[in-house]
Amino acid sequence: MPGPLALLLSGLLAATAAPAQERLTLVPPTRTAPVQGPDEATAERVAAAPGAATGAAGGVLRVLDKIDGSYADLELRQGEEARLGSLVIAMAECRHPADNPAGDAFALVSIHDARDGETLFQGWLIASAPALHAMDHPRYDVWALRCLRS
């Protein structure tokens, strides 16, 4: 009769021999309906503030697969969406400091599960504070890297 250590090791080996998980595969971006953004009054107050942010053509997001350690950088223009693994990621807007285009990026995104359409995240991702508005997903992490300059 096998000992407890042998049983534990056989269980660990069986667990690691599970079928391969889906890998990150990028589907080219497509145009979509715009993601619901801030109302016009809020947008006007932000635009009028000193040192305000300015809009960019789109943004770059990084998606990390926490299971296999792979990642992909998505370059999305405003109104585009891309499918990556089981995620559908739509870029509504990317903003950066007006006086520093290479500075902090603020990306307004919507992230859905491609399998059931469930909204996983909708809001602003901030490059300098990725944990501030983090998407809570058991497999994927998504954060903003920068805005596109043109």
GIWO-V367472 format. One record per residue. PHI is phi as a letter, one per 40 degrees, with the letter a starting at -180 (999 if undefined). PSI is psi in whole degrees, -180 to 180 (* if undefined). OMEGA is omega in whole degrees, 0 to 359 (* if undefined). Layout:
<<PHI PSI OMEGA> <PHI PSI OMEGA>>
//
This chain:
<<999 131 183> <c 149 179> <c 173 182> <c -35 179> <c -41 179> <c -40 178> <c -42 179> <c -46 180> <c -40 179> <c -35 177> <c -41 178> <c -42 179> <c -40 179> <c -38 181> <c -36 181> <c -12 179> <c 15 179> <c 158 181> <d 151 182> <c 139 178> <c 163 177> <c 145 180> <b 160 176> <c 119 174> <b 130 183> <c 127 173> <c 133 183> <d 145 181> <c 150 176> <b 158 178> <c 139 179> <b 176 172> <c 148 182> <c 147 175> <c 142 179> <c 119 180> <b -166 179> <c 156 179> <c 167 185> <c -38 180> <c -42 177> <c -44 180> <c -39 179> <c -41 179> <c -41 180> <c -43 181> <c -30 184> <c -12 183> <c 144 177> <c 140 181> <g 27 185> <c 163 177> <c 156 177> <b 152 182> <c 155 177> <b 171 182> <c -21 182> <i -162 182> <a 171 178> <b 126 178> <b 149 174> <b 134 178> <b 124 179> <b 128 172> <c 109 185> <c -15 181> <c -50 183> <b -1 176> <g 3 180> <c 158 177> <a 162 178> <a 143 174> <b 125 180> <b 127 174> <b 108 184> <b 136 173> <c 164 178> <d 132 179> <g -3 179> <c 156 173> <b 155 178> <b 150 175> <b 131 181> <b 112 187> <g -127 179> <c 9 181> <c 143 168> <b 118 186> <b 124 180> <b 133 178> <c 120 177> <c -42 186> <a 150 172> <b 131 181> <b 152 178> <a 163 179> <d 134 183> <c -36 182> <c 0 181> <a 83 183> <d -27 179> <c 1 183> <c -160 185> <d 138 179> <b 141 176> <b 112 184> <b 125 175> <c 113 185> <b 162 173> <b 129 182> <b 126 182> <b 156 173> <c 123 183> <c -24 184> <c -42 184> <b 0 178> <g 5 181> <c 135 176> <c 118 181> <c -32 180> <a 140 172> <a 116 181> <i -163 183> <c 133 170> <b 131 184> <b 123 186> <c -40 184> <c -11 181> <a 69 185> <c -26 181> <c -10 183> <c -46 178> <b 65 184> <c 147 173> <c 130 180> <c 99 181> <b 139 183> <c -21 185> <b -38 189> <b 147 167> <b 140 178> <b 133 175> <a 159 180> <c 141 175> <b -53 183> <a 168 174> <c 155 175> <c 142 181> <c -25 180> <a * *>>
//
